[in-house]
């Protein structure tokens, strides 16, 4: 199936590793020109250098710190000068684990700015170009915790839920102008972030990471953690021409982890 991504210009946030890097690579493989944005420029350069020659020519690295509004504005200004983007993949790292009763006001404000407010601000600057062209795709990566809160991930559960409410609202505002807005919910996709969470649980309980992982896998009907490429394939479809009638949606990629319908 031709996804119609050849020649489209995509911005992928949090692209230095994990889901962001895999999504950026997947979009490039489908013919999109990709701006891979992250703080860690060395990590970006490493995976870009490892791409096949044809794909490597379609990917460029951009410096972005979502916690720094000046960095966000600088990238937005640069992209608008270059003609804007057709696709924006909103992806950010997760906050540290902790219970709701432990989180301080400063924790909420700091992580909300980096994970939500600055994403909203960036989209606000780039979406006019999409509506003018009559075509655009905005896909935000959230978490299964917005439907079934994950214990000890209070900051993530709360802040990512705000991204869902914003996305659904924006989707209705721009649908008639050819722009779709969706969110994708990863379950236990095997990335460094999942390993870090398993390590934290192991340290807290005095268990091993292997035991924690085994217990976690036992709750997933598919019987395993997902692979980053499986997740990236769904995001790539939502970013494509073929997904033109999918907007305002929450799409789960979780191996059946969420038991509610």
C-alpha positions as CSV (number, residue, x, y, z in Angstrom):
1,X,0.0,0.0,0.0
2,X,1.3,3.4,-1.0
3,X,0.9,5.6,2.1
4,X,1.3,8.8,0.1
5,X,4.2,10.1,2.3
6,X,6.7,10.7,-0.4
7,X,7.6,14.4,-0.3
8,X,5.8,15.1,2.9
9,X,7.8,17.0,5.6
10,X,7.6,15.5,9.1
11,X,8.8,16.8,12.5
12,X,9.3,14.1,15.1
13,X,9.9,15.2,18.7
14,X,11.9,13.1,21.2
15,X,13.6,11.4,18.3
16,X,16.9,10.5,19.8
17,X,15.9,7.0,20.9
18,X,13.0,4.7,21.6
19,X,9.6,5.3,20.0
20,X,10.6,8.7,18.6
21,X,13.6,7.3,16.8
22,X,11.7,4.3,15.4
23,X,8.8,6.5,14.2
24,X,11.3,8.9,12.5
25,X,13.0,6.0,10.8
26,X,9.7,4.5,9.7
27,X,8.5,7.8,8.1
28,X,11.8,8.2,6.3
29,X,11.5,4.6,5.0
30,X,8.1,5.6,3.5
31,X,9.6,8.6,1.6
32,X,8.9,11.4,4.0
33,X,11.5,14.1,4.7
34,X,12.1,14.0,8.4
35,X,13.3,16.5,10.9
36,X,14.3,14.5,14.0
37,X,14.3,16.7,17.0
38,X,15.8,16.1,20.4
39,X,18.2,17.3,23.0
40,X,20.7,14.5,22.5
41,X,22.4,15.3,19.2
42,X,24.9,12.6,19.5
43,X,22.3,9.9,19.7
44,X,20.4,11.4,16.8
45,X,23.6,11.5,14.7
46,X,24.4,7.9,15.5
47,X,21.1,6.4,14.3
48,X,20.9,8.7,11.3
49,X,24.4,7.6,10.2
50,X,23.3,4.0,10.4
51,X,20.4,4.5,7.9
52,X,20.6,3.2,4.3
53,X,22.0,5.9,2.1
54,X,18.7,6.8,0.4
55,X,16.9,7.3,3.7
56,X,19.8,9.1,5.3
57,X,19.5,11.9,2.8
58,X,15.9,12.5,3.9
59,X,16.6,12.9,7.6
60,X,18.1,15.9,9.4
61,X,18.7,16.5,13.1
62,X,17.3,19.5,15.0
63,X,18.2,20.6,18.5
64,X,15.1,20.8,20.7
65,X,14.6,20.9,24.5
66,X,10.9,20.8,25.1
67,X,11.4,22.1,28.6
68,X,12.9,25.3,27.2
69,X,10.4,27.7,25.6
70,X,13.2,29.6,23.8
71,X,14.3,26.3,22.2
72,X,10.8,25.6,21.1
73,X,10.3,29.0,19.6
74,X,13.7,28.9,17.8
75,X,12.8,25.6,16.1
76,X,9.3,26.8,15.2
77,X,10.8,29.9,13.6
78,X,13.3,27.9,11.6
79,X,10.7,25.5,10.4
80,X,8.2,28.2,9.3
81,X,11.0,30.0,7.4
82,X,11.7,26.7,5.6
83,X,8.0,26.3,4.7
84,X,6.6,24.6,7.7
85,X,5.8,20.9,8.1
86,X,3.0,18.6,7.0
87,X,3.3,16.1,9.8
88,X,4.0,16.7,13.5
89,X,4.7,13.7,15.9
90,X,4.4,14.9,19.5
91,X,6.5,12.7,21.7
92,X,8.2,13.4,25.0
93,X,10.0,11.6,27.6
94,X,8.1,10.5,30.7
95,X,8.4,12.0,34.2
96,X,9.9,10.1,37.1
97,X,7.6,7.5,38.8
98,X,5.9,8.5,42.0
99,X,2.5,8.5,43.7
100,X,-0.1,11.3,43.4
101,X,0.2,12.1,47.1
102,X,4.0,12.6,46.7
103,X,4.0,14.9,43.7
104,X,4.7,18.5,44.6
105,X,3.1,21.6,42.8
106,X,6.5,22.3,41.3
107,X,6.7,18.8,39.8
108,X,3.3,19.3,38.1
109,X,4.3,22.7,36.7
110,X,7.7,21.6,35.5
111,X,6.6,18.4,33.7
112,X,3.3,19.9,32.4
113,X,5.4,22.6,30.7
114,X,7.7,20.1,29.0
115,X,5.1,17.4,28.2
116,X,2.0,19.5,27.3
117,X,2.1,23.3,27.3
118,X,5.2,23.6,25.1
119,X,3.8,21.0,22.7
120,X,0.6,23.0,22.5
121,X,2.6,26.1,21.8
122,X,4.6,24.5,19.1
123,X,1.6,23.1,17.3
124,X,-0.1,26.5,17.5
125,X,2.7,28.0,15.5
126,X,2.9,25.2,12.9
127,X,-0.8,24.3,12.3
128,X,-1.6,27.5,10.3
129,X,0.7,26.3,7.6
130,X,-1.1,23.0,7.5
131,X,-4.5,24.5,7.2
132,X,-3.3,26.9,4.5
133,X,-2.1,23.9,2.4
134,X,-5.3,21.9,3.3
135,X,-3.3,18.9,4.6
136,X,-1.7,18.0,7.9
137,X,-1.3,15.3,10.4
138,X,-0.7,15.8,14.2
139,X,-0.1,12.6,16.2
140,X,0.7,12.7,19.9
141,X,2.2,9.8,21.8
142,X,0.5,9.5,25.2
143,X,0.2,6.4,27.4
144,X,-2.2,3.6,28.2
145,X,-2.3,5.3,31.6
146,X,-4.8,7.8,30.4
147,X,-7.4,5.0,30.2
148,X,-6.2,2.7,33.0
149,X,-4.0,4.7,35.3
150,X,-0.7,3.1,35.9
151,X,0.3,2.8,39.6
152,X,3.1,5.2,40.7
153,X,3.0,7.1,37.4
154,X,0.8,9.9,38.7
155,X,2.5,12.7,36.8
156,X,2.3,10.8,33.5
157,X,-1.3,9.7,34.0
158,X,-2.4,13.3,34.7
159,X,-0.4,15.3,32.2
160,X,-0.9,12.9,29.3
161,X,-4.6,13.0,29.9
162,X,-4.5,16.8,29.3
163,X,-2.8,16.1,25.9
164,X,-5.7,13.9,25.0
165,X,-8.3,16.6,25.8
166,X,-6.4,19.2,23.9
167,X,-6.0,16.8,20.9
168,X,-9.7,16.0,20.7
169,X,-10.6,19.7,20.9
170,X,-8.1,20.7,18.2
171,X,-9.3,17.8,16.0
172,X,-12.8,19.3,15.7
173,X,-11.4,22.7,14.9
174,X,-9.2,21.7,12.0
175,X,-10.9,18.7,10.5
176,X,-12.7,20.6,7.7
177,X,-9.3,22.1,6.6
178,X,-7.7,18.7,5.9
179,X,-5.8,18.3,9.1
180,X,-6.2,15.3,11.3
181,X,-5.3,15.1,15.0
182,X,-5.0,11.8,16.8
183,X,-3.3,10.2,19.9
184,X,-1.7,6.8,20.2
185,X,-1.5,4.9,23.4
186,X,1.5,2.6,23.8
187,X,1.2,-0.2,26.3
188,X,4.3,-2.0,27.3
189,X,6.5,-1.4,24.3
190,X,10.1,-2.6,24.9
191,X,12.1,0.5,25.0
192,X,14.7,1.9,27.4
193,X,11.9,3.7,29.2
194,X,10.1,0.4,30.0
195,X,13.4,-1.1,31.2
196,X,13.9,1.9,33.5
197,X,10.4,1.5,35.0
198,X,11.0,-2.2,35.5
199,X,14.3,-1.4,37.2
200,X,12.6,1.1,39.5
201,X,9.9,-1.5,40.4
202,X,12.7,-4.1,41.0
203,X,14.6,-1.7,43.3
204,X,11.4,-0.8,45.2
205,X,10.3,-4.4,45.8
206,X,13.7,-6.0,46.2
207,X,13.1,-8.2,43.2
208,X,15.0,-8.6,39.9
209,X,14.2,-6.8,36.6
210,X,13.5,-10.2,35.0
211,X,10.9,-11.1,37.7
212,X,9.2,-7.7,37.3
213,X,9.2,-8.1,33.6
214,X,7.7,-11.6,33.8
215,X,5.0,-10.4,36.1
216,X,4.2,-7.5,33.8
217,X,4.1,-9.7,30.7
218,X,1.6,-12.0,32.6
219,X,-0.9,-9.1,32.5
220,X,-0.7,-8.7,28.7
221,X,-3.0,-11.0,26.7
222,X,-0.5,-11.0,23.8
223,X,2.0,-12.6,26.3
224,X,4.9,-10.3,25.5
225,X,6.1,-6.7,25.4
226,X,5.5,-4.9,22.0
227,X,8.3,-4.0,19.7
228,X,9.0,-0.3,18.8
229,X,8.5,-1.0,15.1
230,X,5.0,-2.4,15.7
231,X,4.1,0.9,17.4
232,X,5.8,3.0,14.8
233,X,3.8,1.3,12.0
234,X,0.5,2.4,13.5
235,X,1.8,6.0,13.9
236,X,3.1,6.0,10.4
237,X,-0.3,5.0,9.0
238,X,-2.0,7.8,11.0
239,X,0.5,10.2,9.5
240,X,-0.3,9.1,6.0
241,X,-2.7,10.0,3.2
242,X,-4.5,6.8,3.8
243,X,-5.7,7.9,7.3
244,X,-7.5,11.0,6.0
245,X,-10.8,10.1,7.7
246,X,-9.3,9.2,11.1
247,X,-9.3,12.1,13.4
248,X,-10.0,12.8,17.1
249,X,-9.2,9.2,17.8
250,X,-7.4,7.3,20.6
251,X,-5.6,4.3,19.2
252,X,-4.2,1.6,21.5
253,X,-1.1,-0.4,20.7
254,X,-0.9,-2.5,23.8
255,X,-1.3,-6.2,23.0
256,X,-4.7,-6.2,24.7
257,X,-3.4,-4.8,28.0
258,X,-6.3,-2.4,28.6
259,X,-9.3,-4.6,29.5
260,X,-12.0,-1.9,29.1
261,X,-13.7,-1.6,25.7
